[in-house]
């Protein structure tokens, strides 16, 4: 076989692998940076059942960000985590197929073809030794890791993730963490909406909670769903808070959904008290500062008419000022939140300064779109510059990325066109028509 044929065969084998490099994961740089921070905040104790998957995804993110050495180290950690948590006699198993596929790709992309082929051979050996229980489907371990990974990306991939979890569970129904993650994915659509969950979703959540009784994140989500249905959950929420406060610090511990539950369904004051108690116990944990900052911000913006929230604004600003440097490469949204808090504190000059700095900064298209949409609202509401607002809504909508920010800007422009009271309506009409083309 010639060198060209050999290279072509190698590339075909790589493309056929099931791993992060072949799963059509092509996020923006800002998304990669946010994901990297989120994975670091999961921690190692509470996320233990998914630790191998966490390290695998971290390795892929490191590679996409240009950190090849960190990528290889994360993939090695993933392999070791799988071996430890599966606790089997053999060090090998089907759970390593994705990991070895990642390493095959990494070595290939680094020009180390002998090592790449060695890992391709390991994948072949694993798939021969551990075939899928269903001839026409992937192994359930692969489906589960693919589902968990897709859940971390955009909302449009969550339905596909749910389908993969269902396939994995059907073939291997005894994996508790698969059931848990599956229902967490199903209820994610209800976390930030007024939609009430169906009885089917509630029943699935109840069953998952019974099987994974120690998962306090799941317990918080279940209470939130019941509250949306109109149930009284205050006493259960307070009991859950006591349990959460005793858990190791992690984004899997349940503190974020619990604070949201408190803020919306228990009491504004108790939500703030809980946030402060968490910070008092763990004053140096960046994830908890972030959760507390969000809790303050949401409380302030949801209760503007309540005079009690005015005393919270300075505390919220201080928290955001502390949190932003702790996430130096993924804080665009937090900087926008800080600007909006300055507006609430009557410090428009500082808000203007933040937006000016952001408009001059180097952002990827996703970040630019988010910024333009928020800036358009800011100049309309705060600076009363309607034409400038329209300009920035148009600039946000012109970026060809499907997102909530683009949809919001387009809806705003459509409403202005329908009212037909603005001298820019003709320009807006032409812009929207061209956009649809």
Backbone torsions as a table, in degrees:
resi	resn	phi	psi	omega
1	UNK	NA	131.8	-180.0
2	UNK	-69.8	165.7	179.8
3	UNK	-61.4	-38.9	-179.7
4	UNK	-65.9	-41.2	178.7
5	UNK	-65.7	-40.9	179.5
6	UNK	-61.5	-42.8	179.0
7	UNK	-65.1	-40.1	179.7
8	UNK	-65.0	-41.1	178.5
9	UNK	-64.4	-43.2	178.6
10	UNK	-59.8	-45.8	-178.9
11	UNK	-65.5	-36.2	177.6
12	UNK	-64.5	-41.2	178.6
13	UNK	-65.7	-39.2	178.4
14	UNK	-64.9	-42.7	-179.5
15	UNK	-64.2	-26.3	-178.2
16	UNK	-82.2	-7.8	-178.2
17	UNK	-70.6	154.2	170.7
18	UNK	-102.0	101.7	179.7
19	UNK	-161.1	177.5	-175.4
20	UNK	-61.1	-29.3	-177.7
21	UNK	-75.8	-11.8	-178.7
22	UNK	-118.0	5.6	-174.8
23	UNK	-94.7	19.1	176.1
24	UNK	57.5	43.2	176.0
25	UNK	-98.4	102.6	-177.1
26	UNK	-131.1	63.0	-176.9
27	UNK	-75.8	162.1	175.7
28	UNK	-69.9	166.6	178.8
29	UNK	-62.2	-40.1	-179.4
30	UNK	-64.4	-37.2	176.8
31	UNK	-65.5	-41.7	178.0
32	UNK	-60.7	-43.2	-179.0
33	UNK	-66.6	-39.6	177.2
34	UNK	-65.5	-41.9	179.0
35	UNK	-63.5	-41.1	179.7
36	UNK	-59.0	-44.7	179.3
37	UNK	-66.4	-40.1	179.7
38	UNK	-62.9	-41.9	179.8
39	UNK	-66.2	-37.2	177.1
40	UNK	-65.7	-33.2	-178.8
41	UNK	-76.1	-15.2	177.8
42	UNK	-63.8	-34.9	-177.8
43	UNK	80.3	-175.1	-176.5
44	UNK	-112.1	-24.7	-176.5
45	UNK	-80.7	-55.2	-176.8
46	UNK	-71.5	-25.8	179.9
47	UNK	-94.8	20.7	-168.9
48	UNK	-61.5	-39.2	-176.9
49	UNK	-64.6	-21.2	179.1
50	UNK	-112.9	17.2	-172.2
51	UNK	-62.7	-40.6	177.9
52	UNK	-61.6	-41.3	179.3
53	UNK	-67.0	-37.2	178.5
54	UNK	-61.5	-48.3	-179.8
55	UNK	-65.4	-35.7	177.5
56	UNK	-62.1	-46.2	-179.8
57	UNK	-67.9	-38.2	176.3
58	UNK	-59.6	-41.5	179.1
59	UNK	-60.7	-43.4	178.6
60	UNK	-63.1	-43.3	179.3
61	UNK	-63.3	-43.9	177.9
62	UNK	-57.6	-42.8	-180.0
63	UNK	-63.8	-45.6	-177.9
64	UNK	-63.4	-27.7	178.8
65	UNK	-88.3	-1.4	175.3
66	UNK	95.1	12.5	-178.7
67	UNK	-105.4	80.5	-173.2
68	UNK	-64.3	-42.6	-179.1
69	UNK	-63.3	-42.9	178.1
70	UNK	-64.0	-35.2	178.7
71	UNK	-62.2	-48.1	-179.5
72	UNK	-62.9	-38.9	179.7
73	UNK	-65.1	-40.6	179.2
74	UNK	-66.5	-40.3	178.0
75	UNK	-63.8	-36.7	177.3
76	UNK	-66.9	-39.8	176.9
77	UNK	-63.8	-37.3	179.1
78	UNK	-61.1	-46.7	-179.5
79	UNK	-60.0	-42.8	179.7
80	UNK	-67.5	-39.7	179.3
81	UNK	-63.3	-41.9	177.9
82	UNK	-61.6	-43.1	-178.0
83	UNK	-64.0	-38.0	-179.1
84	UNK	-73.4	-43.9	-172.8
85	UNK	-79.1	-24.3	177.3
86	UNK	-76.1	-25.5	172.4
87	UNK	51.0	49.1	-179.8
88	UNK	-107.9	166.8	179.3
89	UNK	-64.0	-43.2	179.7
90	UNK	-86.6	144.9	175.0
91	UNK	-77.5	-14.7	-176.3
92	UNK	-102.1	155.1	177.1
93	UNK	-177.9	170.0	-176.3
94	UNK	-63.8	-20.0	178.8
95	UNK	-67.3	-12.2	179.7
96	UNK	-93.2	-4.0	-177.4
97	UNK	-59.4	-48.2	-178.6
98	UNK	-65.4	-43.3	179.8
99	UNK	-59.9	-47.7	-180.0
100	UNK	-66.9	-32.6	175.4
101	UNK	-64.5	-41.6	176.1
102	UNK	-59.2	-44.0	-179.4
103	UNK	-67.6	-36.6	176.6
104	UNK	-59.6	-43.9	179.0
105	UNK	-67.0	-44.4	-177.5
106	UNK	-60.0	-47.3	179.6
107	UNK	-65.2	-37.5	177.8
108	UNK	-62.4	-46.3	-178.7
109	UNK	-67.8	-23.7	176.7
110	UNK	-88.0	1.3	179.4
111	UNK	80.9	12.7	180.0
112	UNK	-100.3	80.3	-169.5
113	UNK	-71.5	-34.0	179.8
114	UNK	-62.7	-44.0	178.4
115	UNK	-66.1	-38.4	178.0
116	UNK	-60.5	-46.0	-179.6
117	UNK	-65.8	-33.1	178.5
118	UNK	-62.3	-41.7	179.9
119	UNK	-74.0	-30.7	173.3
120	UNK	-61.5	-40.8	178.3
121	UNK	-65.0	-37.9	177.7
122	UNK	-64.1	-39.9	177.5
123	UNK	-62.3	-45.7	178.9
124	UNK	-58.3	-43.4	-178.8
125	UNK	-64.4	-41.8	179.0
126	UNK	-63.9	-42.3	-177.4
127	UNK	-70.6	-29.3	175.3
128	UNK	-73.3	-39.0	-177.5
129	UNK	-77.9	-30.7	-177.7
130	UNK	-126.8	72.4	-179.1
131	UNK	-69.5	158.3	177.7
132	UNK	-66.5	141.6	176.5
133	UNK	-62.3	-21.4	178.8
134	UNK	-115.4	124.0	-170.9
135	UNK	-60.4	-36.0	-174.5
136	UNK	-96.1	9.3	-177.5
137	UNK	-128.2	165.7	176.6
138	UNK	-72.0	165.8	174.5
139	UNK	-65.8	143.0	-178.2
140	UNK	-57.4	-31.9	177.5
141	UNK	-62.7	-36.7	179.1
142	UNK	-71.0	-44.6	178.0
143	UNK	-58.1	-42.7	-177.2
144	UNK	-64.7	-44.0	-179.4
145	UNK	-68.8	-38.2	178.2
146	UNK	-63.8	-41.5	179.3
147	UNK	-63.8	-47.2	-179.3
148	UNK	-60.5	-40.3	-179.7
149	UNK	-66.2	-46.3	-178.8
150	UNK	-63.3	-31.2	177.9
151	UNK	-60.6	-25.4	-177.2
152	UNK	-82.4	-8.7	-176.9
153	UNK	-101.3	-149.1	-170.9
154	UNK	-70.8	160.2	-176.8
155	UNK	-59.9	-31.4	-177.3
156	UNK	-70.5	-9.9	177.2
157	UNK	-96.1	-6.7	-174.0
158	UNK	-71.4	-31.8	177.5
159	UNK	-67.6	-39.9	176.3
160	UNK	-64.5	-40.3	177.3
161	UNK	-60.2	-43.9	179.1
162	UNK	-60.8	-39.5	178.3
163	UNK	-63.5	-43.6	179.7
164	UNK	-65.5	-39.7	176.8
165	UNK	-61.4	-42.0	179.4
166	UNK	-61.0	-40.6	179.3
167	UNK	-65.9	-43.4	179.6
168	UNK	-62.7	-44.9	-177.2
169	UNK	-66.9	-37.3	179.2
170	UNK	-60.6	-39.3	-178.7
171	UNK	-83.7	-26.7	-176.1
172	UNK	-141.7	76.4	-169.2
173	UNK	-74.8	-4.8	-174.3
174	UNK	-91.0	3.7	-178.2
175	UNK	-88.5	100.6	-174.2
176	UNK	-59.3	-43.9	-175.4
177	UNK	-65.7	-25.0	176.7
178	UNK	-68.8	-44.7	177.8
179	UNK	-59.8	-43.9	-178.1
180	UNK	-62.1	-50.7	-178.4
181	UNK	-65.2	-32.8	178.2
182	UNK	-61.8	-48.5	-178.1
183	UNK	-72.2	-31.0	175.4
184	UNK	-61.8	-40.1	176.2
185	UNK	-64.0	-39.0	-179.4
186	UNK	-65.4	-37.5	-175.8
187	UNK	-88.5	-6.2	-177.3
188	UNK	-59.8	-28.1	179.9
189	UNK	-68.0	-18.9	-176.0
190	UNK	-96.9	-8.8	-172.0
191	UNK	-62.3	-39.9	-173.8
192	UNK	-118.4	27.3	-179.1
193	UNK	-132.3	168.1	177.2
194	UNK	-90.5	0.6	179.7
195	UNK	-63.9	137.5	176.8
196	UNK	-90.6	137.8	-179.1
197	UNK	-70.6	151.9	177.3
198	UNK	-74.5	162.4	178.2
199	UNK	-62.1	-33.1	-179.9
200	UNK	-63.3	-43.8	178.9
201	UNK	-65.1	-42.5	178.8
202	UNK	-61.8	-40.4	180.0
203	UNK	-66.5	-41.7	177.5
204	UNK	-62.8	-39.5	178.0
205	UNK	-65.2	-41.2	179.6
206	UNK	-61.8	-45.7	-179.6
207	UNK	-63.4	-44.6	-179.9
208	UNK	-61.9	-40.3	180.0
209	UNK	-64.0	-39.2	178.6
210	UNK	-64.1	-37.4	-179.2
211	UNK	-79.9	-24.8	-177.7
212	UNK	-124.0	60.9	-170.0
213	UNK	-65.7	-21.7	179.9
214	UNK	-86.1	-2.3	-177.3
215	UNK	-85.8	99.9	-175.5
216	UNK	-76.3	-25.5	173.8
217	UNK	-61.5	-47.3	178.0
218	UNK	-62.1	-41.0	179.8
219	UNK	-62.4	-39.5	179.1
220	UNK	-65.7	-42.5	178.6
221	UNK	-63.9	-39.0	-179.9
222	UNK	-64.3	-42.8	176.4
223	UNK	-62.0	-38.9	-179.6
224	UNK	-64.0	-41.9	178.3
225	UNK	-63.5	-42.1	178.9
226	UNK	-64.9	-38.5	177.8
227	UNK	-63.2	-39.2	177.5
228	UNK	-60.8	-30.0	178.9
229	UNK	-81.0	-3.0	176.6
230	UNK	99.5	5.1	179.7
231	UNK	-75.1	151.9	174.7
232	UNK	-85.5	117.6	-173.8
233	UNK	-125.4	10.3	-171.1
234	UNK	-57.9	-47.6	-176.8
235	UNK	-66.5	-38.7	177.8
236	UNK	-65.7	-36.3	178.7
237	UNK	-64.5	-41.5	-179.9
238	UNK	-67.0	-38.2	177.2
239	UNK	-65.1	-41.4	178.8
240	UNK	-64.3	-38.0	179.2
241	UNK	-58.8	-40.9	179.2
242	UNK	-61.6	-37.5	178.9
243	UNK	-69.9	-43.1	-178.8
244	UNK	-62.1	-39.1	-178.6
245	UNK	-64.9	-21.1	179.2
246	UNK	-89.8	-8.2	-175.2
247	UNK	-83.9	157.1	173.0
248	UNK	-61.1	153.8	-177.1
249	UNK	-74.2	125.9	-178.2
250	UNK	-172.5	153.4	175.4
251	UNK	-72.2	-9.1	174.0
252	UNK	-87.7	-5.3	-174.6
253	UNK	-73.6	-19.5	176.7
254	UNK	100.2	4.6	-175.5
255	UNK	-67.8	-36.8	-177.7
256	UNK	-66.2	-52.2	177.7
257	UNK	-65.5	-28.7	178.5
258	UNK	-67.0	-42.4	177.4
259	UNK	-63.0	-39.4	177.2
260	UNK	-64.1	-42.2	178.2
261	UNK	-60.9	-47.0	178.2
262	UNK	-59.7	-47.3	-173.8
263	UNK	-63.0	-38.2	-173.7
264	UNK	-92.3	-38.1	-168.9
265	UNK	-117.0	-10.2	-179.2
266	UNK	-108.8	-74.3	-177.6
267	UNK	-167.7	136.9	177.3
268	UNK	-59.5	-46.7	-178.5
269	UNK	-64.4	-41.9	-179.3
270	UNK	-67.6	-33.2	176.8
271	UNK	-62.4	-45.9	179.0
272	UNK	-65.0	-41.4	178.6
273	UNK	-61.6	-41.2	179.4
274	UNK	-65.2	-43.2	178.4
275	UNK	-59.6	-42.9	-179.5
276	UNK	-68.9	-36.3	178.2
277	UNK	-64.8	-41.4	177.7
278	UNK	-60.6	-44.6	179.8
279	UNK	-65.7	-37.1	179.7
280	UNK	-64.1	-37.1	179.4
281	UNK	-74.1	-33.6	-175.4
282	UNK	-135.2	72.3	-171.5
283	UNK	-68.0	-15.5	-174.6
284	UNK	-109.3	6.7	-178.6
285	UNK	-85.5	116.0	-174.7
286	UNK	-64.8	-36.5	-178.2
287	UNK	-63.2	-40.0	-179.7
288	UNK	-69.6	-36.5	174.7
289	UNK	-61.7	-40.9	179.0
290	UNK	-62.6	-45.4	179.2
291	UNK	-61.8	-41.9	179.6
292	UNK	-65.4	-41.0	179.1
293	UNK	-61.1	-43.1	178.4
294	UNK	-63.5	-42.4	-179.6
295	UNK	-60.3	-45.5	177.6
296	UNK	-62.1	-48.8	-177.1
297	UNK	-59.3	-48.9	-178.3
298	UNK	-63.3	-38.9	178.6
299	UNK	-63.3	-45.0	-179.1
300	UNK	-62.9	-46.9	-176.8
301	UNK	-74.9	-21.1	179.8
302	UNK	-87.8	-18.1	-175.7
303	UNK	-129.6	46.6	-177.9
304	UNK	-57.5	-31.8	-176.4
305	UNK	-81.4	-9.1	-179.6
306	UNK	-86.4	117.3	-176.7
307	UNK	-61.2	-21.2	-179.1
308	UNK	-66.2	-27.5	-176.1
309	UNK	-73.4	-19.2	-178.7
310	UNK	-62.9	-30.7	177.5
311	UNK	-75.1	-8.0	-179.6
312	UNK	-92.2	-15.9	-169.6
313	UNK	-63.1	-45.3	-179.8
314	UNK	-61.4	-40.1	178.6
315	UNK	-63.9	-41.2	178.7
316	UNK	-62.7	-43.5	178.9
317	UNK	-61.2	-44.2	179.6
318	UNK	-61.6	-40.5	179.1
319	UNK	-64.1	-44.4	178.6
320	UNK	-64.6	-36.7	177.1
321	UNK	-64.0	-31.2	176.9
322	UNK	-78.5	-38.6	-173.6
323	UNK	-73.4	-41.1	-174.1
324	UNK	-55.1	-46.3	178.3
325	UNK	-67.1	-19.5	179.3
326	UNK	-78.0	-17.0	175.5
327	UNK	-126.6	65.0	-167.1
328	UNK	-63.3	-25.7	-174.9
329	UNK	-108.0	4.6	-178.0
330	UNK	-140.4	39.0	-173.5
331	UNK	-115.3	22.1	179.0
332	UNK	-56.6	-49.5	-178.0
333	UNK	-63.1	-36.9	179.8
334	UNK	-68.6	-36.1	177.5
335	UNK	-66.1	-37.8	176.2
336	UNK	-65.2	-41.1	177.1
337	UNK	-61.9	-40.5	178.5
338	UNK	-63.1	-42.0	177.5
339	UNK	-59.6	-43.0	180.0
340	UNK	-66.6	-33.5	176.3
341	UNK	-68.8	-36.2	175.6
342	UNK	-61.6	-36.0	176.3
343	UNK	-61.6	-43.9	179.1
344	UNK	-61.6	-30.8	-179.0
345	UNK	-90.8	11.0	177.9
346	UNK	66.4	29.5	177.5
347	UNK	-112.5	63.9	-176.6
348	UNK	-61.9	-30.7	-179.5
349	UNK	-60.0	-42.6	179.3
350	UNK	-69.1	-36.0	176.5
351	UNK	-64.2	-45.5	177.0
352	UNK	-56.8	-42.5	-177.6
353	UNK	-63.0	-42.1	178.7
354	UNK	-62.3	-46.9	-178.7
355	UNK	-64.6	-39.3	178.8
356	UNK	-62.7	-41.8	178.1
357	UNK	-65.3	-40.2	179.2
358	UNK	-67.0	-39.7	179.7
359	UNK	-65.9	-24.6	178.0
360	UNK	-91.9	-3.9	-174.7
361	UNK	-85.8	166.0	-178.7
362	UNK	-93.1	102.8	-178.4
363	UNK	-118.6	153.6	174.1
364	UNK	-78.9	170.5	-175.6
365	UNK	-55.9	-37.3	179.3
366	UNK	-63.4	-43.2	178.5
367	UNK	-67.0	-40.3	179.3
368	UNK	-62.3	-43.0	179.9
369	UNK	-61.9	-45.4	177.3
370	UNK	-59.8	-45.1	-178.5
371	UNK	-63.8	-48.0	-178.2
372	UNK	-61.0	-41.5	179.7
373	UNK	-63.0	-45.9	-179.6
374	UNK	-68.7	-38.4	179.7
375	UNK	-66.7	-36.2	177.5
376	UNK	-60.4	-42.0	178.1
377	UNK	-67.2	-39.7	-177.4
378	UNK	-63.2	-49.1	-176.9
379	UNK	-70.1	-25.5	177.6
380	UNK	-73.8	-50.1	-173.3
381	UNK	-79.3	-43.3	-171.5
382	UNK	-92.2	-44.5	-176.1
383	UNK	-98.3	-3.1	176.5
384	UNK	57.0	36.1	-180.0
385	UNK	-107.5	83.3	-172.5
386	UNK	-65.5	-37.3	-177.8
387	UNK	-70.0	-38.0	176.7
388	UNK	-66.6	-36.7	176.9
389	UNK	-61.0	-45.8	178.2
390	UNK	-60.8	-43.6	179.2
391	UNK	-56.2	-45.0	-176.6
392	UNK	-77.0	-29.8	171.8
393	UNK	-63.5	-39.8	178.2
394	UNK	-65.8	-40.3	179.9
395	UNK	-67.1	-35.6	176.8
396	UNK	-67.3	-45.1	-178.2
397	UNK	-68.2	-26.8	-177.3
398	UNK	-72.9	-17.3	178.4
399	UNK	-77.5	117.7	-171.1
400	UNK	-77.8	58.8	174.8
401	UNK	-124.0	128.2	178.8
402	UNK	-78.2	119.5	-179.0
403	UNK	-157.9	168.3	177.2
404	UNK	-64.9	-29.9	-179.0
405	UNK	-69.7	-42.5	178.4
406	UNK	-65.1	-44.1	179.4
407	UNK	-60.4	-41.3	-179.9
408	UNK	-64.0	-43.8	179.5
409	UNK	-64.6	-40.8	179.4
410	UNK	-65.3	-41.7	178.5
411	UNK	-63.2	-40.3	178.9
412	UNK	-61.7	-46.2	179.2
413	UNK	-63.3	-39.3	179.3
414	UNK	-64.6	-39.1	178.6
415	UNK	-65.4	-40.4	179.0
416	UNK	-63.7	-42.4	179.2
417	UNK	-63.2	-41.7	-178.1
418	UNK	-66.1	-37.7	178.9
419	UNK	-70.0	-29.4	174.3
420	UNK	55.8	42.3	-179.8
421	UNK	-116.5	-0.1	-175.1
422	UNK	-109.2	139.9	-177.2
423	UNK	-67.7	-10.8	177.4
424	UNK	-93.0	7.4	-176.5
425	UNK	-58.3	-39.3	178.5
426	UNK	-62.9	-43.4	178.7
427	UNK	-65.1	-39.6	178.1
428	UNK	-64.6	-43.4	-179.7
429	UNK	-60.3	-45.5	179.1
430	UNK	-63.5	-41.8	-179.3
431	UNK	-62.3	-48.5	-177.6
432	UNK	-65.6	-38.4	177.9
433	UNK	-64.1	-42.2	177.6
434	UNK	-67.0	-33.4	179.6
435	UNK	-65.8	-38.9	179.8
436	UNK	-69.8	-28.3	179.3
437	UNK	-69.7	NA	NA
